[in-house]
Amino acid sequence: MYNVLIADDNLQIVSILKEYCKKNNFNVTLAHDGEETLEKIRNNKFDIVLLDIMMPKKNGFDVCKEVRTFSNVPIIMITARGEDFERIMGLETGADDYIVKPFSPGEVIARIHAILRRVIPNENINQEKIFSYDNLTINFSDFTVKINDEDISLTKKEIELLWLLSTNRNKVFTRENLLDSIWGYDYFGDSRTVDSHIKRLRAKLDNYEHESWNIKTIWGVGYKFDIQE
């Protein structure tokens, strides 16, 4: 049985989500402000978090960013404004998905199941997953990236992109390939999401020397992890 944290100060929405989650055999924990949300995530193990943006004491964006400093728990952001899309899924926040109010509870449950299908199998693999090439080291078990033994601050999705590309060196991925592999078939965004993430990832990597490898654009197709043999 999966453990879900619902973090929202709207008691009506919380009640509806709680009822639907319990009907789908989820264990439900509630939080009603940002500080309480952080405390519960620090002190409990959740399989997924539903996180409202507009909450008292600390907003959802700040909560999500802070959570990503100590946990990779999947997070679905709940927003009242569709235009928050770019900010949420820019993943400077580290969110995995978002949903706009008003929503159908069934859609929320479908999003939860879609993310859990992608995430849970990976968590059952105890073997440490490390990629190393030249001055780059990616530890996919603890989501850390180093260049020349220096820690690089990347978001969860940026690390997932870098891992997928680097472990399939010189293989060209279309934007649709990357969208399906990283965000999943149930994700409602488009290929611009991939481009914006790649742009931010490159900008961070370019602060360090990496002449022997790079993320290369294949015009009209997509991207690949290019190695200079």
Backbone as a chain_set.jsonl record, in Angstrom:
{"seq": "MYNVLIADDNLQIVSILKEYCKKNNFNVTLAHDGEETLEKIRNNKFDIVLLDIMMPKKNGFDVCKEVRTFSNVPIIMITARGEDFERIMGLETGADDYIVKPFSPGEVIARIHAILRRVIPNENINQEKIFSYDNLTINFSDFTVKINDEDISLTKKEIELLWLLSTNRNKVFTRENLLDSIWGYDYFGDSRTVDSHIKRLRAKLDNYEHESWNIKTIWGVGYKFDIQE", "coords": {"N": [[0.844, -1.197, 0.0], [0.596, 2.172, -0.911], [1.99, 5.25, 0.329], [0.66, 8.408, 0.683], [1.09, 11.892, 0.762], [-0.968, 14.599, 1.28], [-0.89, 17.921, 0.739], [-2.366, 20.771, 1.41], [-4.209, 23.734, 2.027], [-6.861, 24.062, 1.627], [-9.694, 22.871, 2.836], [-11.88, 21.57, 1.697], [-10.956, 20.597, -0.779], [-8.929, 18.949, 0.176], [-10.452, 17.048, 1.575], [-11.873, 15.791, -0.512], [-9.769, 14.739, -2.114], [-8.562, 13.072, -0.242], [-10.597, 11.178, 0.212], [-10.813, 9.935, -2.337], [-8.223, 8.919, -2.635], [-8.109, 7.07, -0.547], [-10.088, 5.307, -1.4], [-8.703, 4.163, -3.427], [-6.918, 2.61, -2.149], [-4.722, 3.888, -0.893], [-2.549, 4.903, 1.723], [-3.135, 7.76, 3.62], [-1.779, 10.886, 4.519], [-2.068, 14.101, 5.992], [-1.304, 17.59, 5.443], [-1.329, 21.073, 6.195], [-0.049, 23.475, 5.83], [2.984, 25.048, 4.61], [5.268, 24.673, 6.272], [4.516, 22.584, 7.972], [4.249, 20.615, 6.058], [6.926, 20.234, 5.169], [8.054, 19.284, 7.551], [6.703, 16.842, 7.879], [7.501, 15.419, 5.599], [10.212, 15.201, 6.065], [10.227, 13.512, 8.278], [8.887, 11.189, 7.686], [8.22, 8.431, 5.429], [7.172, 8.818, 2.252], [5.431, 7.794, -0.716], [4.54, 9.427, -2.678], [3.798, 12.928, -3.159], [1.201, 15.278, -2.989], [1.104, 18.548, -3.693], [0.059, 21.689, -2.889], [0.32, 24.971, -4.321], [-0.28, 27.588, -3.277], [0.012, 28.059, -0.125], [-0.201, 28.601, 3.464], [2.442, 30.081, 5.469], [4.675, 28.856, 4.085], [5.196, 28.779, 0.645], [4.243, 26.468, -2.023], [6.205, 26.267, -4.059], [8.611, 26.98, -2.756], [8.65, 25.027, -0.78], [8.896, 22.697, -2.34], [11.413, 23.078, -3.573], [13.054, 23.017, -1.288], [12.555, 20.447, -0.325], [13.794, 18.97, -2.306], [16.43, 19.122, -1.622], [16.905, 17.133, 0.13], [15.397, 14.878, -0.472], [14.041, 12.625, -2.948], [11.394, 12.162, -3.37], [8.499, 11.68, -5.36], [6.695, 14.481, -6.625], [3.628, 16.059, -7.133], [2.494, 19.052, -8.238], [-0.098, 21.286, -7.282], [-2.086, 23.655, -8.759], [-3.849, 26.767, -9.15], [-3.699, 28.159, -11.434], [-3.229, 27.913, -14.848], [-1.145, 29.115, -16.166], [1.025, 28.852, -14.573], [2.454, 26.756, -15.429], [5.036, 26.77, -16.811], [6.782, 27.658, -14.846], [6.464, 25.706, -12.864], [7.046, 23.239, -14.189], [9.465, 23.865, -15.192], [11.137, 22.906, -13.482], [13.089, 23.922, -11.902], [12.055, 23.934, -9.572], [11.824, 21.232, -9.062], [9.631, 19.599, -9.315], [7.565, 16.793, -10.322], [5.265, 16.609, -11.805], [2.234, 18.406, -12.661], [-0.981, 19.745, -11.81], [-4.011, 21.377, -12.664], [-6.365, 23.357, -10.915], [-9.898, 23.823, -11.489], [-10.018, 20.284, -10.952], [-10.62, 16.856, -11.914], [-11.032, 14.337, -9.498], [-10.491, 11.767, -10.363], [-8.661, 12.174, -12.414], [-6.449, 13.055, -10.97], [-5.815, 10.73, -9.51], [-5.129, 9.077, -11.644], [-2.815, 10.38, -12.551], [-1.176, 10.006, -10.313], [-0.88, 7.196, -10.295], [0.431, 6.892, -12.751], [2.929, 8.133, -12.319], [3.907, 6.593, -10.17], [4.201, 4.11, -11.412], [6.44, 4.58, -12.947], [8.389, 5.246, -11.081], [8.532, 3.571, -8.732], [9.54, 0.883, -9.406], [12.288, 1.435, -9.855], [13.146, 2.144, -7.324], [13.253, -0.237, -6.044], [15.566, -1.406, -6.735], [18.538, -2.229, -5.49], [21.129, -2.124, -6.233], [23.933, -0.097, -6.758], [23.968, 2.587, -9.02], [26.067, 3.856, -11.255], [27.561, 6.121, -13.473], [30.467, 6.851, -15.26], [32.649, 8.936, -16.968], [35.572, 10.206, -18.236], [35.935, 13.295, -16.788], [33.466, 13.321, -15.635], [31.04, 12.193, -13.348], [28.207, 10.369, -12.55], [25.981, 9.542, -10.103], [23.344, 7.647, -9.934], [21.912, 6.504, -7.976], [21.885, 8.068, -5.676], [21.331, 10.483, -6.789], [23.376, 12.383, -7.54], [25.788, 14.477, -9.133], [29.019, 14.89, -10.424], [31.707, 16.906, -11.565], [35.028, 16.828, -12.28], [35.349, 15.977, -9.637], [33.847, 17.803, -8.244], [30.815, 18.763, -6.796], [27.847, 19.148, -8.666], [25.102, 21.251, -8.935], [22.117, 20.117, -9.797], [18.731, 19.737, -10.966], [16.237, 17.187, -10.258], [15.008, 16.22, -12.641], [16.828, 17.152, -14.543], [19.06, 15.617, -13.901], [18.033, 13.085, -14.468], [17.673, 13.316, -17.241], [20.365, 13.72, -18.064], [21.49, 11.318, -17.198], [20.088, 9.387, -18.761], [20.858, 10.128, -21.383], [23.697, 9.972, -21.233], [24.236, 7.317, -20.516], [23.555, 6.079, -22.765], [25.421, 6.553, -24.784], [26.213, 8.489, -27.634], [23.877, 7.751, -28.874], [21.056, 8.898, -30.597], [18.365, 10.679, -29.337], [15.011, 11.422, -29.922], [12.97, 14.328, -29.262], [10.479, 13.469, -28.467], [11.059, 10.851, -27.639], [12.576, 11.401, -25.336], [10.726, 12.83, -23.809], [8.773, 10.867, -23.331], [10.316, 8.943, -21.974], [11.343, 10.241, -19.681], [9.304, 11.885, -18.584], [7.059, 10.366, -18.984], [4.393, 8.476, -20.594], [1.925, 9.429, -19.947], [2.125, 12.089, -19.522], [1.183, 15.488, -20.014], [2.423, 17.568, -21.316], [4.522, 19.219, -23.86], [7.06, 18.98, -26.48], [8.586, 21.227, -26.033], [9.093, 21.335, -23.384], [11.2, 19.52, -23.044], [13.232, 20.841, -24.506], [13.593, 23.195, -22.966], [14.548, 22.158, -20.575], [16.925, 20.894, -21.399], [18.338, 23.141, -22.241], [18.728, 24.528, -19.803], [20.173, 22.585, -18.421], [22.515, 22.349, -19.987], [23.538, 24.949, -19.641], [24.303, 24.894, -16.97], [26.212, 22.814, -16.962], [28.103, 23.916, -18.62], [29.541, 25.617, -17.073], [31.753, 24.352, -16.341], [34.744, 22.705, -17.44], [34.509, 20.512, -20.163], [35.593, 19.115, -22.467], [35.784, 16.634, -23.697], [33.301, 15.501, -23.86], [29.798, 16.119, -24.475], [26.451, 17.493, -24.617], [24.822, 17.146, -27.464], [23.066, 18.836, -30.047], [21.042, 17.421, -32.478], [20.022, 18.59, -35.28], [16.637, 19.056, -36.109], [16.0, 16.585, -35.211], [16.79, 15.663, -32.451], [18.54, 15.045, -29.459], [21.85, 14.039, -28.295], [24.292, 12.338, -26.251], [27.38, 13.265, -26.736], [30.502, 11.933, -27.431], [33.922, 12.576, -27.619], [36.007, 10.619, -29.176]], "CA": [[0.0, 0.0, 0.0], [1.409, 3.372, -1.064], [1.764, 6.338, 1.277], [0.47, 9.679, -0.012], [0.933, 13.103, 1.562], [-1.754, 15.656, 0.639], [-0.533, 19.19, 1.381], [-3.249, 21.812, 0.876], [-4.945, 24.383, 3.114], [-8.28, 24.077, 1.272], [-10.218, 21.668, 3.488], [-12.79, 20.873, 0.794], [-10.129, 19.845, -1.723], [-8.261, 17.895, 0.946], [-11.438, 16.01, 1.873], [-12.159, 15.054, -1.744], [-8.585, 13.964, -2.482], [-8.383, 12.028, 0.768], [-11.595, 10.137, -0.032], [-10.459, 9.194, -3.545], [-6.985, 8.169, -2.387], [-8.431, 5.915, 0.296], [-10.814, 4.356, -2.243], [-7.703, 3.488, -4.259], [-6.037, 1.862, -1.235], [-3.543, 4.634, -0.467], [-2.492, 5.479, 3.065], [-3.149, 9.215, 3.431], [-1.371, 11.806, 5.576], [-2.446, 15.464, 5.606], [-0.584, 18.766, 5.937], [-2.145, 22.227, 5.821], [0.791, 24.634, 5.537], [4.281, 24.653, 4.077], [6.198, 24.206, 7.303], [4.05, 21.257, 8.389], [4.569, 19.711, 4.951], [8.351, 19.913, 5.244], [8.297, 18.463, 8.742], [6.199, 15.484, 7.665], [8.333, 14.749, 4.6], [11.493, 14.877, 6.719], [10.095, 12.515, 9.341], [8.119, 10.031, 7.229], [8.518, 7.98, 4.071], [6.016, 8.872, 1.367], [5.674, 7.364, -2.09], [4.23, 10.568, -3.544], [3.266, 14.103, -2.452], [0.36, 16.238, -3.709], [1.55, 19.781, -3.043], [-0.57, 22.924, -3.355], [1.27, 26.086, -4.42], [-0.621, 28.693, -2.382], [-0.213, 27.585, 1.242], [0.324, 29.496, 4.504], [3.765, 29.936, 6.087], [5.691, 28.648, 3.044], [4.459, 28.353, -0.539], [4.606, 25.173, -2.576], [7.468, 26.345, -4.795], [9.721, 26.952, -1.796], [8.646, 23.702, -0.151], [9.417, 21.724, -3.3], [12.859, 23.292, -3.698], [13.723, 22.56, -0.067], [12.453, 18.982, -0.288], [14.764, 18.392, -3.238], [17.767, 19.109, -1.023], [17.092, 15.944, 0.971], [14.543, 13.757, -0.857], [13.601, 12.527, -4.339], [10.006, 11.722, -3.407], [7.758, 12.309, -6.456], [5.816, 15.577, -6.202], [2.685, 16.639, -8.09], [2.09, 20.382, -7.788], [-1.491, 21.653, -7.53], [-2.121, 25.099, -8.993], [-5.117, 27.328, -9.616], [-3.441, 28.927, -12.657], [-2.542, 27.143, -15.873], [0.073, 29.794, -16.62], [2.14, 28.456, -13.704], [3.074, 25.57, -16.028], [6.463, 26.879, -17.114], [7.522, 27.776, -13.584], [6.427, 24.414, -12.181], [7.719, 22.178, -14.913], [10.846, 24.238, -15.45], [11.819, 22.008, -12.564], [13.971, 24.524, -10.923], [11.385, 23.522, -8.346], [12.031, 19.807, -8.833], [8.364, 18.873, -9.371], [7.473, 15.73, -11.319], [4.081, 16.834, -12.624], [1.38, 19.443, -12.09], [-2.387, 19.635, -12.181], [-4.644, 22.69, -12.502], [-7.73, 23.416, -10.38], [-10.536, 22.645, -10.879], [-9.629, 19.024, -11.576], [-11.407, 15.702, -11.485], [-10.236, 13.458, -8.642], [-10.033, 10.625, -11.152], [-7.445, 12.566, -13.131], [-5.356, 13.069, -9.993], [-5.45, 9.339, -9.239], [-4.436, 8.577, -12.836], [-1.464, 10.957, -12.541], [-0.43, 9.332, -9.25], [-0.519, 5.852, -10.76], [1.407, 7.009, -13.84], [4.246, 8.427, -11.739], [4.353, 5.455, -9.369], [4.654, 3.056, -12.332], [7.788, 4.908, -13.405], [9.349, 5.469, -9.995], [8.659, 2.511, -7.734], [10.468, -0.194, -9.768], [13.675, 1.87, -9.69], [13.49, 2.194, -5.912], [13.452, -1.592, -5.558], [16.867, -1.864, -7.188], [19.497, -1.814, -4.474], [22.442, -1.995, -6.837], [24.322, 1.284, -7.008], [24.013, 2.875, -10.447], [27.048, 4.928, -11.448], [28.169, 6.313, -14.795], [31.671, 7.677, -15.177], [33.413, 9.125, -18.201], [36.515, 11.305, -18.118], [35.803, 14.037, -15.523], [32.052, 13.316, -15.249], [30.534, 11.045, -12.599], [26.797, 10.465, -12.18], [25.486, 8.486, -9.223], [21.89, 7.705, -10.089], [21.302, 5.978, -6.752], [21.635, 9.175, -4.74], [21.079, 11.684, -7.588], [24.468, 13.354, -7.465], [26.617, 14.613, -10.332], [30.282, 15.57, -10.159], [32.673, 17.162, -12.633], [36.322, 17.032, -11.6], [35.104, 15.726, -8.208], [33.088, 18.909, -7.647], [29.374, 18.543, -6.89], [27.114, 20.042, -9.551], [23.718, 21.381, -8.48], [21.148, 19.886, -10.865], [17.426, 19.276, -10.511], [15.982, 15.763, -10.462], [14.764, 15.946, -14.055], [18.087, 17.377, -15.26], [19.898, 14.434, -13.677], [17.433, 11.982, -15.218], [18.024, 13.529, -18.648], [21.798, 13.489, -18.24], [21.719, 9.882, -17.024], [19.577, 8.669, -19.929], [21.7, 10.427, -22.541], [25.086, 9.532, -21.053], [24.316, 5.853, -20.483], [23.301, 5.636, -24.147], [26.336, 7.458, -25.479], [26.148, 8.619, -29.089], [22.55, 7.41, -29.389], [20.226, 10.083, -30.774], [17.004, 10.602, -28.802], [14.105, 12.49, -30.334], [12.329, 15.001, -28.132], [9.378, 12.611, -28.024], [11.688, 9.772, -26.869], [12.958, 11.92, -24.021], [9.503, 13.178, -23.085], [8.15, 9.624, -22.868], [11.195, 8.229, -21.045], [11.555, 10.977, -18.436], [8.044, 12.376, -18.017], [6.07, 9.295, -19.075], [3.405, 8.57, -21.666], [0.715, 10.098, -19.469], [2.401, 13.51, -19.317], [0.375, 16.284, -20.929], [3.202, 18.661, -21.885], [4.986, 18.998, -25.222], [8.51, 18.854, -26.64], [9.266, 22.422, -25.533], [9.553, 20.998, -22.035], [12.527, 18.914, -23.206], [14.181, 21.876, -24.932], [13.895, 24.116, -21.865], [15.376, 21.434, -19.612], [18.254, 20.722, -21.992], [18.983, 24.456, -22.218], [19.184, 24.796, -18.438], [21.206, 21.601, -18.089], [23.755, 22.762, -20.668], [24.059, 26.17, -19.018], [24.973, 24.509, -15.724], [27.4, 22.019, -17.284], [29.091, 24.761, -19.295], [30.364, 26.315, -16.076], [32.909, 23.486, -16.083], [35.361, 22.196, -18.662], [34.147, 19.134, -20.539], [35.919, 19.072, -23.888], [35.701, 15.281, -24.251], [31.904, 15.08, -23.942], [28.857, 17.236, -24.552], [25.105, 17.181, -25.089], [24.815, 17.714, -28.816], [21.788, 18.929, -30.753], [20.943, 16.9, -33.844], [18.976, 19.484, -35.761], [15.47, 18.43, -36.705], [15.781, 15.252, -34.638], [16.772, 15.677, -30.993], [19.793, 15.246, -28.723], [22.627, 12.865, -27.911], [25.485, 12.549, -25.438], [28.434, 13.135, -27.739], [31.828, 11.666, -26.873], [35.039, 12.75, -28.544], [36.912, 9.468, -29.021]], "C": [[0.88, 1.249, 0.0], [1.001, 4.451, -0.057], [1.752, 7.676, 0.548], [0.357, 10.808, 1.01], [0.156, 14.124, 0.742], [-1.498, 16.942, 1.406], [-1.332, 20.322, 0.737], [-4.016, 22.42, 2.044], [-6.434, 24.502, 2.82], [-8.914, 22.776, 1.766], [-11.158, 20.879, 2.587], [-12.005, 20.018, -0.198], [-9.439, 18.687, -1.017], [-9.217, 16.737, 1.203], [-11.725, 15.143, 0.651], [-10.98, 14.167, -2.131], [-8.363, 12.808, -1.51], [-9.336, 10.863, 0.508], [-11.212, 9.286, -1.241], [-9.192, 8.369, -3.345], [-7.264, 6.925, -1.55], [-9.204, 4.86, -0.488], [-9.863, 3.567, -3.135], [-6.602, 2.839, -3.414], [-4.712, 2.56, -0.944], [-3.664, 4.976, 1.017], [-2.332, 6.986, 2.924], [-2.704, 9.937, 4.701], [-1.664, 13.222, 5.087], [-1.498, 16.498, 6.201], [-1.309, 19.993, 5.405], [-1.353, 23.518, 5.661], [2.18, 24.136, 5.136], [5.234, 24.083, 5.105], [5.816, 22.813, 7.805], [4.379, 20.218, 7.318], [6.026, 19.279, 5.004], [8.653, 18.995, 6.417], [7.861, 17.018, 8.504], [7.022, 14.734, 6.623], [9.673, 14.352, 5.205], [11.374, 13.668, 7.648], [9.322, 11.262, 8.944], [8.551, 9.646, 5.823], [7.224, 7.968, 3.265], [6.413, 8.391, -0.023], [5.384, 8.481, -3.075], [3.614, 11.683, -2.699], [2.414, 14.921, -3.414], [0.533, 17.572, -2.998], [0.899, 21.01, -3.665], [0.458, 24.056, -3.371], [0.985, 27.159, -3.37], [-0.987, 28.149, -1.003], [0.341, 28.586, 2.246], [1.743, 29.116, 4.919], [4.893, 29.71, 5.081], [4.98, 28.123, 1.808], [5.027, 27.06, -1.126], [5.903, 25.171, -3.353], [8.652, 26.222, -3.84], [9.812, 25.604, -1.088], [9.291, 22.677, -1.07], [10.928, 21.851, -3.453], [13.6, 22.767, -2.479], [13.681, 21.042, 0.049], [13.525, 18.351, -1.162], [16.196, 18.431, -2.706], [17.995, 17.868, -0.176], [16.257, 14.737, 0.549], [14.196, 13.813, -2.335], [12.165, 12.024, -4.446], [9.276, 12.417, -4.559], [6.766, 13.349, -5.93], [4.942, 16.021, -7.37], [2.226, 17.972, -7.518], [0.634, 20.644, -8.178], [-1.567, 23.169, -7.637], [-3.501, 25.536, -9.46], [-4.948, 28.043, -10.947], [-2.66, 28.081, -13.652], [-1.244, 27.776, -16.317], [1.263, 29.519, -15.703], [2.933, 27.301, -14.3], [4.582, 25.688, -16.17], [7.289, 26.941, -15.837], [7.574, 26.428, -12.855], [7.302, 23.404, -12.9], [9.081, 22.599, -15.433], [11.749, 23.45, -14.531], [13.022, 22.61, -11.909], [13.357, 24.211, -9.559], [11.66, 22.066, -8.03], [10.751, 19.003, -8.854], [8.384, 17.829, -10.483], [6.295, 15.927, -12.26], [3.284, 17.961, -11.978], [-0.046, 19.201, -12.549], [-3.07, 20.952, -11.815], [-6.05, 22.533, -11.922], [-8.62, 24.184, -11.356], [-10.149, 21.38, -11.642], [-10.594, 17.931, -11.145], [-10.526, 14.826, -10.61], [-9.704, 12.246, -9.389], [-8.766, 10.929, -11.922], [-6.248, 12.577, -12.193], [-4.876, 11.65, -9.715], [-4.693, 8.752, -10.422], [-3.007, 9.104, -12.895], [-0.594, 10.263, -11.487], [0.041, 7.964, -9.724], [0.545, 5.908, -11.855], [2.809, 7.25, -13.299], [4.769, 7.241, -10.944], [4.832, 4.307, -10.252], [6.075, 3.31, -12.794], [8.806, 4.844, -12.276], [9.586, 4.252, -9.124], [9.584, 1.38, -8.16], [11.925, 0.188, -9.572], [14.093, 1.861, -8.228], [13.731, 0.805, -5.337], [14.792, -2.166, -5.986], [17.917, -1.336, -6.229], [20.886, -1.574, -5.052], [22.747, -0.526, -7.15], [24.503, 1.504, -8.502], [24.899, 4.096, -10.664], [27.527, 4.929, -12.895], [29.372, 7.224, -14.625], [32.348, 7.734, -16.535], [34.266, 10.377, -18.05], [36.308, 12.014, -16.768], [34.373, 14.078, -14.99], [31.701, 12.037, -14.489], [29.088, 11.314, -12.198], [26.459, 9.275, -11.294], [23.966, 8.579, -9.224], [21.165, 7.149, -8.877], [20.983, 7.097, -5.772], [21.471, 10.522, -5.443], [22.132, 12.76, -7.346], [25.263, 13.326, -8.764], [27.869, 15.385, -9.959], [31.058, 15.757, -11.458], [33.966, 17.563, -11.955], [36.165, 16.943, -10.079], [34.397, 16.871, -7.489], [31.598, 18.673, -7.863], [28.713, 19.606, -7.756], [25.656, 20.064, -9.103], [22.759, 21.283, -9.668], [19.817, 19.464, -10.253], [17.275, 17.791, -10.832], [15.804, 15.439, -11.943], [16.025, 16.169, -14.89], [19.015, 16.181, -15.101], [19.344, 13.242, -14.448], [17.745, 12.1, -16.707], [19.49, 13.204, -18.909], [22.123, 12.006, -18.126], [21.286, 9.106, -18.27], [20.466, 8.888, -21.147], [23.091, 9.821, -22.396], [25.226, 8.018, -21.045], [23.929, 5.232, -21.821], [24.137, 6.497, -25.086], [26.232, 7.328, -26.998], [24.836, 8.132, -29.706], [21.717, 8.682, -29.464], [18.819, 9.81, -30.237], [16.182, 11.739, -29.394], [13.527, 13.152, -29.08], [11.195, 14.147, -27.567], [9.909, 11.425, -27.222], [11.966, 10.229, -25.447], [11.732, 12.256, -23.177], [8.849, 11.925, -22.509], [8.989, 8.936, -21.797], [11.301, 8.913, -19.692], [10.245, 11.401, -17.787], [6.932, 11.339, -18.08], [5.02, 9.562, -20.139], [2.166, 9.354, -21.253], [0.907, 11.598, -19.283], [1.722, 14.337, -20.404], [1.137, 17.447, -21.569], [3.618, 18.374, -23.32], [6.505, 19.057, -25.264], [9.268, 20.094, -26.185], [9.771, 22.217, -24.109], [10.959, 20.422, -22.091], [13.552, 19.983, -23.547], [14.568, 22.799, -23.778], [14.77, 23.442, -20.815], [16.796, 21.24, -20.126], [19.018, 22.039, -21.951], [19.532, 24.764, -20.836], [20.304, 23.848, -18.022], [22.536, 21.982, -18.722], [24.38, 23.98, -19.991], [24.809, 25.843, -17.734], [26.259, 23.735, -16.004], [28.502, 22.882, -17.885], [29.884, 25.643, -18.337], [31.638, 25.545, -15.758], [33.461, 22.983, -17.414], [34.909, 20.764, -18.921], [34.363, 18.971, -22.053], [35.709, 17.693, -24.505], [34.267, 14.77, -24.38], [30.992, 16.301, -23.943], [27.469, 16.699, -24.886], [24.925, 17.909, -26.412], [23.404, 17.732, -29.392], [21.928, 18.329, -32.144], [19.746, 17.603, -34.464], [17.864, 18.728, -36.48], [15.146, 17.071, -36.129], [15.663, 15.321, -33.122], [18.151, 15.9, -30.406], [20.524, 13.921, -28.518], [23.778, 13.297, -27.009], [26.67, 12.233, -26.337], [29.794, 12.986, -27.068], [32.88, 11.823, -27.957], [36.043, 11.624, -28.312], [38.34, 9.883, -29.341]], "O": [[1.798, 1.369, 0.812], [-0.158, 4.551, 0.347], [2.719, 8.033, -0.125], [-0.374, 10.698, 1.994], [0.567, 14.478, -0.363], [-1.844, 17.048, 2.583], [-1.002, 20.773, -0.36], [-4.429, 21.702, 2.954], [-7.194, 24.985, 3.66], [-8.698, 21.712, 1.187], [-11.233, 19.655, 2.694], [-12.343, 18.857, -0.431], [-9.371, 17.577, -1.547], [-8.837, 15.574, 1.064], [-11.812, 13.92, 0.754], [-11.158, 12.989, -2.438], [-8.017, 11.699, -1.918], [-8.936, 9.701, 0.575], [-11.277, 8.058, -1.183], [-9.101, 7.243, -3.834], [-6.717, 5.854, -1.815], [-9.011, 3.662, -0.278], [-10.169, 2.449, -3.549], [-5.507, 2.559, -3.902], [-3.689, 1.898, -0.767], [-4.748, 5.299, 1.503], [-1.47, 7.443, 2.173], [-3.178, 9.65, 5.8], [-1.523, 13.509, 3.898], [-0.963, 16.322, 7.295], [-1.845, 19.968, 4.297], [-1.941, 24.563, 5.381], [2.505, 22.96, 5.3], [5.934, 23.109, 4.83], [6.681, 21.969, 8.034], [4.741, 19.084, 7.631], [6.327, 18.09, 4.896], [9.42, 18.041, 6.287], [8.566, 16.082, 8.882], [7.221, 13.526, 6.754], [10.209, 13.289, 4.892], [12.32, 12.891, 7.782], [9.12, 10.371, 9.769], [9.172, 10.438, 5.114], [6.301, 7.208, 3.558], [7.555, 8.55, -0.455], [5.918, 8.488, -4.184], [2.992, 11.428, -1.667], [2.847, 15.225, -4.525], [0.153, 17.713, -1.835], [1.152, 21.336, -4.825], [1.36, 24.093, -2.534], [1.89, 27.592, -2.657], [-2.145, 27.821, -0.742], [1.257, 29.342, 1.922], [2.178, 27.979, 4.739], [5.96, 30.31, 5.211], [4.244, 27.139, 1.887], [6.124, 26.623, -0.779], [6.638, 24.184, -3.321], [9.582, 25.453, -4.087], [10.904, 25.1, -0.827], [10.129, 21.885, -0.64], [11.641, 20.848, -3.463], [14.653, 22.142, -2.611], [14.656, 20.42, 0.472], [14.098, 17.321, -0.807], [17.086, 17.821, -3.299], [19.128, 17.57, 0.201], [16.388, 13.67, 1.149], [14.07, 14.892, -2.914], [11.762, 11.517, -5.492], [9.417, 13.628, -4.724], [6.088, 13.128, -4.926], [5.441, 16.321, -8.454], [1.637, 18.019, -6.439], [0.194, 20.269, -9.265], [-1.162, 23.884, -6.721], [-4.229, 24.767, -10.087], [-5.932, 28.49, -11.537], [-1.572, 27.591, -13.348], [-0.34, 27.086, -16.789], [2.387, 29.909, -16.016], [3.963, 26.904, -13.753], [5.325, 24.82, -15.711], [8.365, 26.349, -15.754], [8.607, 26.059, -12.297], [8.186, 22.791, -12.302], [9.785, 21.797, -16.047], [12.953, 23.334, -14.756], [13.889, 21.892, -11.41], [14.039, 24.222, -8.534], [11.725, 21.689, -6.86], [10.755, 17.839, -8.456], [9.122, 17.959, -11.459], [6.328, 15.458, -13.397], [3.615, 18.417, -10.884], [-0.284, 18.533, -13.555], [-2.755, 21.565, -10.795], [-6.828, 21.692, -12.372], [-8.142, 25.118, -11.999], [-9.973, 21.421, -12.86], [-11.295, 18.062, -10.142], [-9.368, 14.593, -10.957], [-8.614, 11.752, -9.099], [-7.898, 10.07, -12.075], [-5.155, 12.157, -12.572], [-3.673, 11.392, -9.687], [-3.726, 8.013, -10.236], [-2.087, 8.366, -13.247], [0.576, 9.969, -11.733], [1.211, 7.613, -9.574], [1.452, 5.077, -11.888], [3.77, 6.64, -13.767], [5.952, 6.913, -11.033], [5.771, 3.601, -9.885], [6.837, 2.368, -13.012], [9.949, 4.438, -12.485], [10.732, 3.933, -8.808], [10.374, 0.932, -7.33], [12.727, -0.651, -9.162], [15.255, 1.602, -7.915], [14.337, 0.667, -4.275], [15.119, -3.299, -5.635], [18.157, -0.131, -6.165], [21.718, -0.905, -4.439], [21.925, 0.186, -7.728], [25.13, 0.687, -9.177], [24.537, 5.218, -10.308], [27.853, 3.887, -13.462], [29.304, 8.241, -13.935], [32.587, 6.706, -17.169], [33.757, 11.463, -17.773], [36.487, 11.398, -15.717], [34.089, 14.777, -14.018], [32.025, 10.935, -14.932], [28.776, 12.339, -11.592], [26.635, 8.126, -11.7], [23.379, 9.465, -8.602], [19.949, 7.298, -8.753], [19.941, 7.08, -5.116], [21.469, 11.571, -4.798], [21.814, 13.896, -6.993], [25.392, 12.285, -9.408], [27.803, 16.402, -9.268], [31.065, 14.887, -12.329], [34.008, 18.505, -11.164], [36.761, 17.719, -9.333], [34.354, 16.901, -6.259], [31.165, 18.413, -8.986], [28.975, 20.8, -7.609], [25.046, 19.011, -8.914], [22.606, 22.23, -10.439], [19.778, 18.903, -9.158], [18.071, 17.214, -11.572], [16.393, 14.479, -12.44], [16.259, 15.438, -15.853], [19.68, 15.776, -16.055], [20.111, 12.469, -15.021], [18.045, 11.102, -17.361], [19.816, 12.496, -19.862], [22.948, 11.494, -18.883], [22.032, 8.265, -18.772], [20.789, 7.939, -21.861], [23.606, 9.221, -23.339], [26.231, 7.489, -21.519], [23.969, 4.013, -21.988], [23.632, 7.083, -26.044], [26.173, 6.232, -27.556], [24.702, 8.103, -30.929], [21.674, 9.457, -28.508], [18.168, 8.841, -30.629], [16.609, 12.893, -29.369], [13.593, 12.598, -27.982], [10.976, 14.103, -26.357], [9.292, 11.024, -26.234], [11.639, 9.54, -24.48], [11.708, 11.995, -21.974], [8.422, 11.911, -21.354], [8.449, 8.407, -20.825], [11.345, 8.241, -18.661], [10.091, 11.29, -16.571], [5.967, 11.418, -17.319], [4.784, 10.703, -20.535], [1.443, 9.879, -22.1], [-0.035, 12.305, -18.927], [1.69, 13.94, -21.569], [0.538, 18.237, -22.3], [3.142, 17.419, -23.934], [7.162, 19.169, -24.23], [10.478, 20.025, -25.969], [10.745, 22.838, -23.682], [11.815, 20.787, -21.285], [14.625, 20.03, -22.944], [15.74, 23.147, -23.627], [15.639, 24.085, -20.228], [17.759, 21.403, -19.377], [20.214, 22.053, -21.658], [20.671, 25.212, -20.704], [21.26, 24.25, -17.359], [23.573, 21.941, -18.06], [25.593, 24.037, -19.792], [25.84, 26.45, -17.445], [27.28, 23.971, -15.358], [29.688, 22.617, -17.687], [30.806, 26.342, -18.759], [32.493, 26.017, -15.009], [32.725, 22.854, -18.393], [34.923, 19.919, -18.027], [33.422, 18.72, -22.805], [35.479, 17.587, -25.709], [34.046, 13.705, -24.957], [31.368, 17.375, -23.474], [27.333, 15.58, -25.38], [24.884, 19.139, -26.461], [22.646, 16.773, -29.246], [22.832, 18.692, -32.896], [18.598, 17.247, -34.2], [18.115, 17.882, -37.338], [14.144, 16.459, -36.498], [14.595, 15.077, -32.561], [18.856, 16.829, -30.799], [19.929, 12.845, -28.557], [24.184, 14.459, -27.004], [26.927, 11.072, -26.657], [30.185, 13.81, -26.241], [32.754, 11.285, -29.057], [36.832, 11.67, -27.369], [39.253, 9.061, -29.271]]}, "num_chains": 1, "name": "protein.A"}
